[in-house]
Amino acid sequence: MTDQTVATALLAAAPLATVIVAMAVLRWSAITAGAAGLAVALVLAASVFGITPDAVPGTSAAVAGIAAETAHSAASILWIILAALILFEYQQRSGGIGRIRAALAGVTSDRRIEALLIAWFLGLFFEGAAGFGTPVALAAPLLVGIGFSPLRAVTMALVGHAAGVPFGAVGTPTLAQIEITGIDPQALAGTAAALNAVIGIGLLLVLVRIADDRPLTLRDVGWALVAGVCFLVPFVALAAFTGPELPALAGAMIGLGLFLGILRAFTPMQRVDLRSLLPDLLPYLFLTVLILATRLAPPVRAWSTGISFDWQWHAVFAGSFAPLYHPGTLMIASIAAGALLVGQWAVVGPSLGAALRRLVPVGVALVIMLALSRLMVHSGMIETLAATAALTGPAWPVLAPFVGASGTFVSGSATASNILFSQFQTSAAAALDLAPVAMAAAQGVGAAIGNIIAPHNIIAGCATVDAAGREGSVMRKTAPVALVGLIAAGLMVWAIA
């Protein structure tokens, strides 16, 4: 590698390095750090790399195309996030979340089974429904409420939800990858779910070990494996056959029902009346039906994709939006149907208002990060980084998940990490003649594992259990788990890429 090649690669990496340093070292917000990285990218694009792709007549046309792609991708992703936030706010205001949590609390006196019910199943359910830190914020206080120490509770909540992160908020992190890379949704979701299933078994064993000071017994391991099978089998099947929207949400619902049935058959436990929770579960059930119908029933799929708004600019910039097939639209319809059936329509308006207020800072950060990503792609910076990554040869698949984890570590969001690095991962795959689906999945899996050690998540979790200032103690417990998980993920990707 020549000195000039090294210098060019370092310049291409400068915008991403700016974001990482600004967030991890200077503790800037995602908006401020992203804006700084975008400013660096603009300077480099104008002075070193060039901003005008082939077939685009001039800088102004290129800027317009990048802005259009950014706006299109941001609107598509924000429509999902808005719907997920509305659903979460609706359930908070209608009391649904409280009733679901109360139904699981006190089912058993076995600490490790309590951990499986709350940190695993309930954490994964809330990850699939809302994402964005919700599982830790909800599960950790409940674990403290039934007797776990604050630090143990936060650690368990972080470890318990990580396997479902690629499909959090009805698939937002993976849908962002699909939006950016154009990879087939079912292929990417199926590969990511398979990798996460293997990692998930390890996370489960860690979870049950953390839950109690006594050594693990064969009984403990057995129940952990039962919980794993109950969730991970439908999780992988839903990902492979329907795509990224349902694996965490529906997998947790199905898995919890199966696990409670098996638990009732073999141990004494307080009965959980799932029928009493039906009004609270209706939006999720409607969403599951709509996703399955639009993905698996050919006539419904054809109808829902029949209306599509497509655009193209100078054969380089393009986008497509099918509103009736989009998970955000399906989620809004499910909330409306559920609210009407149970007489909670009055709650929808305030939920929408609260969701919009929460969406503003998320939307600004998302637009900035997407603009940075698209600018780096069309200016050739990503291609330069991919060519540099190719110099690592066969070692790159092992390293790829660490890139995803670093993005989540600094941003606190697997979605943000995927926006920043997915195109880089698939470009590196092309340079190394690796499977792009496997490398995109490596990015998603790494980003998910990064949630365990992301300071944003740890700080938020500690705040909910009155453990502010003790975040370092939590990270010391989660960092080794994340490291082992990333090494395992890298070795699996190396084997399949």
RODO-2510 file (C-alpha; in nm, 4 decimals, decimal comma):
residues 497
     n   res          X          Y          Z
     1     m     0,0000     0,0000     0,0000
     2     t     0,1509     0,3335    -0,1068
     3     d     0,1630     0,6441     0,1078
     4     q    -0,0847     0,8100    -0,1278
     5     t    -0,3284     0,5195    -0,0897
     6     v    -0,3033     0,5404     0,2879
     7     a    -0,3584     0,9157     0,2818
     8     t    -0,6639     0,8815     0,0569
     9     a    -0,8123     0,6114     0,2801
    10     l    -0,7563     0,8236     0,5895
    11     l    -0,9299     1,1167     0,4235
    12     a    -1,2215     0,8943     0,3190
    13     a    -1,2538     0,7758     0,6790
    14     a    -1,2368     1,1283     0,8223
    15     p    -1,6153     1,1999     0,8205
    16     l    -1,6956     0,8766     1,0071
    17     a    -1,4025     0,9298     1,2421
    18     t    -1,5341     1,2782     1,3139
    19     v    -1,8729     1,1366     1,4146
    20     i    -1,7154     0,8681     1,6337
    21     v    -1,4774     1,1045     1,8134
    22     a    -1,7452     1,3707     1,8579
    23     m    -1,9866     1,1260     2,0183
    24     a    -1,7550     0,8892     2,2055
    25     v    -1,4910     1,1360     2,3251
    26     l    -1,6486     1,4829     2,3161
    27     r    -1,9937     1,3484     2,4151
    28     w    -2,1704     1,5556     2,1504
    29     s    -2,5269     1,4686     2,0557
    30     a    -2,5972     1,2623     1,7449
    31     i    -2,7272     1,5755     1,5706
    32     t    -2,4174     1,7840     1,6439
    33     a    -2,1724     1,5020     1,5744
    34     g    -2,3518     1,4086     1,2525
    35     a    -2,3489     1,7711     1,1377
    36     a    -1,9742     1,7906     1,2033
    37     g    -1,9146     1,4700     1,0055
    38     l    -2,1344     1,5988     0,7213
    39     a    -1,9392     1,9254     0,7117
    40     v    -1,6100     1,7346     0,6840
    41     a    -1,7566     1,5144     0,4094
    42     l    -1,8749     1,8192     0,2126
    43     v    -1,5298     1,9768     0,2266
    44     l    -1,3619     1,6536     0,1164
    45     a    -1,6170     1,5891    -0,1577
    46     a    -1,5652     1,9377    -0,2973
    47     s    -1,1861     1,9358    -0,2734
    48     v    -1,0556     1,5786    -0,2974
    49     f    -1,3104     1,3215    -0,4096
    50     g    -1,5543     1,5149    -0,6257
    51     i    -1,9279     1,5279    -0,5765
    52     t    -2,0549     1,4548    -0,9285
    53     p    -2,1059     1,0872    -1,0236
    54     d    -2,0891     0,9791    -1,3868
    55     a    -2,3994     1,0646    -1,5925
    56     v    -2,4887     1,3570    -1,3636
    57     p    -2,4510     1,6943    -1,5389
    58     g    -2,2965     1,9215    -1,2809
    59     t    -2,2611     1,9770    -0,9095
    60     s    -2,6059     2,1272    -0,8575
    61     a    -2,7723     1,8202    -1,0111
    62     a    -2,5617     1,5929    -0,7896
    63     v    -2,6512     1,7882    -0,4759
    64     a    -3,0201     1,7763    -0,5739
    65     g    -2,9985     1,4014    -0,6272
    66     i    -2,8276     1,3374    -0,2938
    67     a    -3,0842     1,5579    -0,1184
    68     a    -3,3700     1,3738    -0,2886
    69     e    -3,2332     1,0319    -0,1897
    70     t    -3,1809     1,1535     0,1663
    71     a    -3,5349     1,2900     0,1908
    72     h    -3,6852     0,9752     0,0408
    73     s    -3,4984     0,7367     0,2701
    74     a    -3,5627     0,9538     0,5754
    75     a    -3,9361     0,9717     0,5053
    76     s    -3,9574     0,5951     0,4529
    77     i    -3,7753     0,5171     0,7788
    78     l    -3,9451     0,7907     0,9832
    79     w    -4,2880     0,6620     0,8801
    80     i    -4,2018     0,3348     1,0552
    81     i    -4,0551     0,5070     1,3592
    82     l    -4,3561     0,7385     1,3935
    83     a    -4,5941     0,4429     1,3856
    84     a    -4,3885     0,2559     1,6462
    85     l    -4,3853     0,5626     1,8726
    86     i    -4,7618     0,6077     1,8352
    87     l    -4,8156     0,2446     1,9329
    88     f    -4,5915     0,2800     2,2372
    89     e    -4,7585     0,6047     2,3497
    90     y    -5,1032     0,4538     2,2912
    91     q    -5,0207     0,1520     2,5064
    92     q    -4,8789     0,3754     2,7794
    93     r    -5,1893     0,5954     2,7873
    94     s    -5,4394     0,3105     2,7633
    95     g    -5,2634     0,1174     3,0406
    96     g    -5,1795    -0,1768     2,8161
    97     i    -4,8108    -0,1864     2,8999
    98     g    -4,8838    -0,1845     3,2712
    99     r    -5,1320    -0,4710     3,2402
   100     i    -4,8927    -0,6806     3,0308
   101     r    -4,6117    -0,6288     3,2818
   102     a    -4,8394    -0,7000     3,5783
   103     a    -4,9577    -1,0237     3,4198
   104     l    -4,6016    -1,1574     3,4086
   105     a    -4,4869    -1,0317     3,7478
   106     g    -4,5222    -1,2900     4,0214
   107     v    -4,5873    -1,5863     3,7907
   108     t    -4,3114    -1,7818     3,9652
   109     s    -4,0728    -1,7454     4,2565
   110     d    -3,7780    -1,8879     4,0593
   111     r    -3,5456    -1,5936     3,9990
   112     r    -3,4068    -1,7317     3,6784
   113     i    -3,7456    -1,8069     3,5285
   114     e    -3,8548    -1,4547     3,6261
   115     a    -3,5540    -1,3299     3,4327
   116     l    -3,6568    -1,5328     3,1287
   117     l    -4,0133    -1,4013     3,1400
   118     i    -3,9247    -1,0346     3,1830
   119     a    -3,5724    -0,9696     3,0526
   120     w    -3,6023    -1,2185     2,7629
   121     f    -3,9614    -1,2484     2,6410
   122     l    -4,0973    -0,9132     2,7570
   123     g    -3,7751    -0,7342     2,6591
   124     l    -3,7855    -0,8870     2,3114
   125     f    -4,1550    -0,8046     2,2776
   126     f    -4,0952    -0,4367     2,3547
   127     e    -3,7892    -0,4358     2,1286
   128     g    -3,9989    -0,5666     1,8407
   129     a    -4,2823    -0,3241     1,9111
   130     a    -4,0963    -0,0030     1,9885
   131     g    -3,7172    -0,0416     1,9950
   132     f    -3,5038     0,2686     2,0603
   133     g    -3,4171     0,1816     2,4203
   134     t    -3,7723     0,0942     2,5247
   135     p    -3,6951    -0,2628     2,6449
   136     v    -3,4298    -0,1488     2,8917
   137     a    -3,6395     0,1438     3,0138
   138     l    -3,9397    -0,0831     3,0786
   139     a    -3,7850    -0,4132     3,1837
   140     a    -3,5206    -0,2838     3,4258
   141     p    -3,7662    -0,1077     3,6636
   142     l    -3,9945    -0,4121     3,6612
   143     l    -3,7033    -0,6389     3,7522
   144     v    -3,6135    -0,4058     4,0388
   145     g    -3,9778    -0,4074     4,1447
   146     i    -3,9752    -0,7840     4,1936
   147     g    -3,6519    -0,7835     4,3921
   148     f    -3,3493    -0,7682     4,1613
   149     s    -3,0762    -0,5160     4,2444
   150     p    -3,0630    -0,2090     4,0147
   151     l    -2,7305    -0,2945     3,8508
   152     r    -2,8280    -0,6563     3,7988
   153     a    -3,1615    -0,5469     3,6526
   154     v    -3,0046    -0,3084     3,4001
   155     t    -2,7461    -0,5681     3,2978
   156     m    -3,0147    -0,8321     3,2488
   157     a    -3,2345    -0,5980     3,0464
   158     l    -2,9431    -0,5064     2,8188
   159     v    -2,8414    -0,8670     2,7587
   160     g    -3,1966    -0,9985     2,7289
   161     h    -3,3204    -0,7848     2,4399
   162     a    -3,0092    -0,7822     2,2196
   163     a    -3,0975    -1,0832     2,0030
   164     g    -3,4028    -0,9024     1,8667
   165     v    -3,2401    -0,5658     1,7957
   166     p    -3,2037    -0,6091     1,4143
   167     f    -3,5825    -0,6377     1,4042
   168     g    -3,6654    -0,3760     1,6657
   169     a    -3,9438    -0,1207     1,6080
   170     v    -4,1036    -0,3561     1,3530
   171     g    -3,7772    -0,4142     1,1694
   172     t    -3,6474    -0,0569     1,1466
   173     p    -3,2700    -0,1327     1,1666
   174     t    -3,2885    -0,3981     0,8938
   175     l    -3,5379    -0,2009     0,6845
   176     a    -3,2893     0,0873     0,6897
   177     q    -3,0256    -0,1484     0,5485
   178     i    -3,2656    -0,2638     0,2780
   179     e    -3,3529     0,0954     0,1905
   180     i    -2,9844     0,1834     0,1509
   181     t    -2,8448    -0,1300    -0,0145
   182     g    -3,1420    -0,2743    -0,2059
   183     i    -3,0733    -0,6253    -0,0716
   184     d    -3,3631    -0,8726    -0,0795
   185     p    -3,5557    -0,8315     0,2507
   186     q    -3,6141    -1,1994     0,3203
   187     a    -3,2585    -1,2997     0,2360
   188     l    -3,1099    -1,0371     0,4673
   189     a    -3,3618    -1,0949     0,7455
   190     g    -3,3192    -1,4721     0,7319
   191     t    -2,9393    -1,4542     0,7451
   192     a    -2,9359    -1,1972     1,0252
   193     a    -3,1893    -1,3982     1,2256
   194     a    -2,9870    -1,7190     1,1907
   195     l    -2,6731    -1,5449     1,3136
   196     n    -2,8630    -1,3820     1,5988
   197     a    -3,0196    -1,7142     1,6974
   198     v    -2,6767    -1,8637     1,7658
   199     i    -2,5683    -1,5516     1,9541
   200     g    -2,9044    -1,5538     2,1336
   201     i    -2,8414    -1,8920     2,2945
   202     g    -2,5206    -1,7570     2,4445
   203     l    -2,6980    -1,4419     2,5624
   204     l    -2,9671    -1,6540     2,7277
   205     l    -2,7123    -1,8547     2,9247
   206     v    -2,5447    -1,5321     3,0341
   207     l    -2,8830    -1,3917     3,1340
   208     v    -2,9787    -1,6825     3,3584
   209     r    -2,6301    -1,6839     3,5114
   210     i    -2,6562    -1,3145     3,5986
   211     a    -3,0037    -1,3567     3,7459
   212     d    -2,8856    -1,5433     4,0563
   213     d    -2,5639    -1,5777     4,2550
   214     r    -2,5925    -1,9542     4,2856
   215     p    -2,4170    -2,1714     4,0240
   216     l    -2,6092    -2,2756     3,7152
   217     t    -2,7793    -2,6122     3,7397
   218     l    -2,8909    -2,8443     3,4621
   219     r    -3,2468    -2,7348     3,5397
   220     d    -3,1525    -2,3696     3,4852
   221     v    -2,9806    -2,4478     3,1575
   222     g    -3,2755    -2,6604     3,0505
   223     w    -3,5295    -2,3826     3,1063
   224     a    -3,3011    -2,1354     2,9312
   225     l    -3,2820    -2,3645     2,6273
   226     v    -3,6594    -2,4118     2,6311
   227     a    -3,7031    -2,0335     2,6352
   228     g    -3,4528    -2,0074     2,3524
   229     v    -3,6295    -2,2618     2,1339
   230     c    -3,9718    -2,1085     2,2032
   231     f    -3,8572    -1,7694     2,0756
   232     l    -3,5796    -1,8441     1,8293
   233     v    -3,7614    -2,1020     1,6137
   234     p    -4,0510    -1,8689     1,5210
   235     f    -3,8015    -1,5795     1,5136
   236     v    -3,5908    -1,7411     1,2402
   237     a    -3,8926    -1,8781     1,0520
   238     l    -4,0685    -1,5409     1,0431
   239     a    -3,7508    -1,3677     0,9267
   240     a    -3,6864    -1,6185     0,6485
   241     f    -4,0427    -1,6339     0,5187
   242     t    -4,1894    -1,2871     0,5856
   243     g    -3,8963    -1,0454     0,6139
   244     p    -3,7790    -0,8086     0,8873
   245     e    -4,1010    -0,6709     1,0352
   246     l    -4,2256    -0,9545     1,2564
   247     p    -3,9392    -1,1712     1,3900
   248     a    -3,8903    -0,9972     1,7257
   249     l    -4,2489    -0,8821     1,7868
   250     a    -4,4407    -1,1919     1,6803
   251     g    -4,1587    -1,4260     1,7810
   252     a    -4,1776    -1,2952     2,1394
   253     m    -4,5584    -1,3252     2,1471
   254     i    -4,5533    -1,6805     2,0147
   255     g    -4,2560    -1,7781     2,2273
   256     l    -4,4069    -1,6405     2,5461
   257     g    -4,7297    -1,8306     2,4909
   258     l    -4,5424    -2,1542     2,4255
   259     f    -4,3124    -2,1047     2,7231
   260     l    -4,5999    -2,0329     2,9634
   261     g    -4,7785    -2,3453     2,8431
   262     i    -4,4708    -2,5624     2,8986
   263     l    -4,4010    -2,3951     3,2337
   264     r    -4,7567    -2,4580     3,3522
   265     a    -4,7281    -2,8250     3,2573
   266     f    -4,4100    -2,8877     3,4573
   267     t    -4,3985    -2,6387     3,7454
   268     p    -4,6389    -2,4776     3,9910
   269     m    -4,7117    -2,1228     3,8781
   270     q    -4,9676    -1,8491     3,9016
   271     r    -5,2046    -1,8695     3,6077
   272     v    -5,1742    -1,5968     3,3447
   273     d    -5,5074    -1,5184     3,1806
   274     l    -5,3928    -1,4260     2,8329
   275     r    -5,7542    -1,3703     2,7258
   276     s    -5,7808    -1,0767     2,9630
   277     l    -5,4885    -0,9190     2,7779
   278     l    -5,6543    -0,9580     2,4377
   279     p    -5,7689    -0,5912     2,4158
   280     d    -5,4117    -0,4782     2,4832
   281     l    -5,2671    -0,7238     2,2326
   282     l    -5,5112    -0,6440     1,9499
   283     p    -5,2887    -0,3899     1,7691
   284     y    -5,0020    -0,6396     1,7655
   285     l    -5,2273    -0,9214     1,6473
   286     f    -5,3732    -0,7052     1,3689
   287     l    -5,0239    -0,6045     1,2633
   288     t    -4,9107    -0,9674     1,2555
   289     v    -5,2052    -1,0617     1,0328
   290     l    -5,1475    -0,7693     0,7960
   291     i    -4,7740    -0,8363     0,7639
   292     l    -4,8309    -1,2065     0,7007
   293     a    -5,1024    -1,1358     0,4438
   294     t    -4,9039    -0,8778     0,2476
   295     r    -4,5874    -1,0895     0,2501
   296     l    -4,7184    -1,4447     0,2082
   297     a    -5,0543    -1,4240     0,0255
   298     p    -4,9763    -1,3543    -0,3448
   299     p    -5,3081    -1,1758    -0,4271
   300     v    -5,2775    -0,9483    -0,1225
   301     r    -4,9088    -0,8879    -0,1931
   302     a    -4,9865    -0,7954    -0,5554
   303     w    -5,2640    -0,5584    -0,4449
   304     s    -5,0594    -0,3924    -0,1718
   305     t    -4,7581    -0,3381    -0,3977
   306     g    -4,9712    -0,2306    -0,6938
   307     i    -4,9715     0,1331    -0,5844
   308     s    -4,6146     0,2587    -0,5895
   309     f    -4,4597     0,6021    -0,6199
   310     d    -4,1296     0,5787    -0,8100
   311     w    -3,8809     0,8446    -0,9123
   312     q    -3,5451     0,8662    -1,0847
   313     w    -3,2946     1,1465    -1,1407
   314     h    -3,0305     1,1214    -1,4153
   315     a    -3,0307     0,7381    -1,3937
   316     v    -2,8177     0,7570    -1,0768
   317     f    -3,0549     0,8653    -0,8012
   318     a    -3,3818     0,6781    -0,7516
   319     g    -3,6441     0,5742    -0,4989
   320     s    -3,9695     0,3824    -0,4652
   321     f    -4,2471     0,3880    -0,2060
   322     a    -4,5424     0,1464    -0,1891
   323     p    -4,7643     0,2939     0,0871
   324     l    -5,0005    -0,0023     0,1264
   325     y    -4,7090    -0,2451     0,1640
   326     h    -4,5064    -0,0252     0,3973
   327     p    -4,4916    -0,1490     0,7603
   328     g    -4,5565     0,2018     0,8923
   329     t    -4,8915     0,2146     0,7152
   330     l    -4,9827    -0,1349     0,8333
   331     m    -4,8950    -0,0401     1,1903
   332     i    -5,1077     0,2766     1,1783
   333     a    -5,3996     0,0717     1,0463
   334     s    -5,3520    -0,1846     1,3255
   335     i    -5,3497     0,0834     1,5964
   336     a    -5,6649     0,2410     1,4550
   337     a    -5,8469    -0,0922     1,4309
   338     g    -5,7452    -0,1970     1,7819
   339     a    -5,8417     0,1389     1,9334
   340     l    -6,1827     0,1407     1,7643
   341     l    -6,2662    -0,2139     1,8720
   342     v    -6,1906    -0,1517     2,2402
   343     g    -6,3306     0,2018     2,2562
   344     q    -5,9948     0,3751     2,3059
   345     w    -6,0052     0,6043     2,0023
   346     a    -5,9790     0,9130     2,2242
   347     v    -5,6308     0,7982     2,3267
   348     v    -5,5003     0,7965     1,9677
   349     g    -5,4868     1,1754     1,9258
   350     p    -5,2726     1,2448     2,2352
   351     s    -5,0553     0,9474     2,1421
   352     l    -4,9960     1,0944     1,7966
   353     g    -4,9038     1,4315     1,9468
   354     a    -4,6575     1,2760     2,1913
   355     a    -4,5077     1,0606     1,9154
   356     l    -4,4566     1,3626     1,6890
   357     r    -4,2777     1,5497     1,9669
   358     r    -4,0439     1,2548     2,0218
   359     l    -3,9938     1,2160     1,6467
   360     v    -3,8444     1,5620     1,5898
   361     p    -3,4952     1,5069     1,7380
   362     v    -3,4861     1,1531     1,5979
   363     g    -3,5811     1,2850     1,2539
   364     v    -3,3181     1,5588     1,2508
   365     a    -3,0407     1,3160     1,3503
   366     l    -3,1639     1,0617     1,0953
   367     v    -3,1658     1,3116     0,8069
   368     i    -2,8129     1,4271     0,8902
   369     m    -2,6774     1,0728     0,9122
   370     l    -2,8503     0,9722     0,5868
   371     a    -2,7143     1,2802     0,4098
   372     l    -2,3654     1,1872     0,5288
   373     s    -2,4115     0,8296     0,4092
   374     r    -2,5413     0,9230     0,0617
   375     l    -2,2750     1,1913     0,0128
   376     m    -1,9978     0,9464     0,1002
   377     v    -2,1431     0,6910    -0,1418
   378     h    -2,1805     0,9226    -0,4409
   379     s    -1,8466     1,1009    -0,3848
   380     g    -1,6563     0,7718    -0,3854
   381     m    -1,5461     0,7771    -0,0194
   382     i    -1,7253     0,4499     0,0583
   383     e    -1,5681     0,2886    -0,2479
   384     t    -1,2252     0,4008    -0,1258
   385     l    -1,2864     0,2581     0,2213
   386     a    -1,4123    -0,0662     0,0702
   387     a    -1,0994    -0,0996    -0,1408
   388     t    -0,8893    -0,0451     0,1712
   389     a    -1,0904    -0,3041     0,3639
   390     a    -1,0231    -0,5466     0,0796
   391     l    -0,6545    -0,5322     0,1671
   392     t    -0,7332    -0,7208     0,4896
   393     g    -0,8256    -1,0176     0,2715
   394     p    -0,9946    -1,3124     0,4429
   395     a    -0,9796    -1,1404     0,7834
   396     w    -1,2458    -0,8836     0,6943
   397     p    -1,5552    -1,0994     0,7688
   398     v    -1,4231    -1,1507     1,1228
   399     l    -1,3791    -0,7754     1,1686
   400     a    -1,7054    -0,6652     1,0053
   401     p    -1,9319    -0,7092     1,3135
   402     f    -1,6972    -0,4873     1,5143
   403     v    -1,7694    -0,2046     1,2691
   404     g    -2,1418    -0,2420     1,3336
   405     a    -2,0870    -0,2494     1,7096
   406     s    -1,8730     0,0646     1,6988
   407     g    -2,1543     0,2498     1,5213
   408     t    -2,4049     0,1551     1,7877
   409     f    -2,1585     0,2283     2,0648
   410     v    -2,1195     0,5888     1,9579
   411     s    -2,4770     0,6545     1,8440
   412     g    -2,6807     0,4392     2,0819
   413     s    -2,8824     0,3170     1,7843
   414     a    -2,8466     0,0083     1,5658
   415     t    -3,0460     0,1937     1,2994
   416     a    -2,7950     0,4796     1,2963
   417     s    -2,5063     0,2332     1,2779
   418     n    -2,6673     0,0547     0,9846
   419     i    -2,7247     0,3826     0,8033
   420     l    -2,3611     0,4801     0,8498
   421     f    -2,1960     0,1503     0,7593
   422     s    -2,4253    -0,0769     0,5524
   423     q    -2,3151     0,0603     0,2169
   424     f    -1,9538     0,0343     0,3286
   425     q    -2,0043    -0,3308     0,4264
   426     t    -2,1648    -0,4286     0,0951
   427     s    -1,9012    -0,2336    -0,1014
   428     a    -1,6288    -0,4160     0,0912
   429     a    -1,8055    -0,7422     0,0098
   430     a    -1,7951    -0,6583    -0,3609
   431     a    -1,4250    -0,5674    -0,3401
   432     l    -1,3456    -0,8961    -0,1651
   433     d    -1,5873    -1,1086    -0,3703
   434     l    -1,7865    -1,1942    -0,0567
   435     a    -2,1603    -1,2512    -0,0257
   436     p    -2,3211    -0,9061     0,0190
   437     v    -2,6103    -1,0528     0,2193
   438     a    -2,3709    -1,2100     0,4679
   439     m    -2,1737    -0,8887     0,5102
   440     a    -2,4868    -0,6775     0,5530
   441     a    -2,6034    -0,9309     0,8115
   442     a    -2,2643    -0,9025     0,9837
   443     q    -2,3207    -0,5280     1,0088
   444     g    -2,6698    -0,5802     1,1556
   445     v    -2,5582    -0,8420     1,4056
   446     g    -2,2637    -0,6304     1,5181
   447     a    -2,4897    -0,3279     1,5567
   448     a    -2,7264    -0,5364     1,7701
   449     i    -2,4505    -0,6596     1,9996
   450     g    -2,3299    -0,3020     2,0302
   451     n    -2,6554    -0,2211     2,2108
   452     i    -2,5261    -0,4134     2,5135
   453     i    -2,2379    -0,1701     2,5630
   454     a    -2,3768     0,1537     2,4141
   455     p    -2,3331     0,4279     2,6785
   456     h    -2,6650     0,5850     2,5776
   457     n    -2,8535     0,2665     2,6622
   458     i    -2,6637     0,2057     2,9847
   459     i    -2,7164     0,5635     3,1020
   460     a    -3,0879     0,5500     3,0219
   461     g    -3,1275     0,2129     3,1932
   462     c    -2,9487     0,3264     3,5091
   463     a    -3,1615     0,6415     3,5192
   464     t    -3,4823     0,4365     3,5284
   465     v    -3,3718     0,2432     3,8387
   466     d    -3,2114     0,5310     4,0302
   467     a    -2,8572     0,4057     3,9641
   468     a    -2,7159     0,7150     3,7941
   469     g    -2,3388     0,7361     3,8318
   470     r    -2,2934     0,3577     3,8362
   471     e    -2,2930     0,3097     3,4598
   472     g    -1,9295     0,1950     3,4618
   473     s    -2,0194    -0,1031     3,6779
   474     v    -2,2803    -0,2117     3,4253
   475     m    -2,0425    -0,1722     3,1312
   476     r    -1,7795    -0,3830     3,3058
   477     k    -2,0354    -0,6644     3,3165
   478     t    -2,1635    -0,6248     2,9604
   479     a    -1,8345    -0,5541     2,7785
   480     p    -1,6986    -0,9136     2,8028
   481     v    -2,0351    -1,0466     2,6841
   482     a    -2,0272    -0,8141     2,3845
   483     l    -1,6673    -0,9032     2,3009
   484     v    -1,7349    -1,2773     2,2997
   485     g    -2,0521    -1,2232     2,0974
   486     l    -1,8695    -1,0146     1,8357
   487     i    -1,5907    -1,2715     1,8010
   488     a    -1,8484    -1,5487     1,7601
   489     a    -2,0421    -1,3441     1,5049
   490     g    -1,7242    -1,2701     1,3094
   491     l    -1,6279    -1,6370     1,2951
   492     m    -1,9767    -1,7331     1,1755
   493     v    -1,9706    -1,4649     0,9059
   494     w    -1,6256    -1,5813     0,7987
   495     a    -1,7659    -1,9321     0,7586
   496     i    -2,0602    -1,8271     0,5371
   497     a    -1,9244    -1,5271     0,3457
***
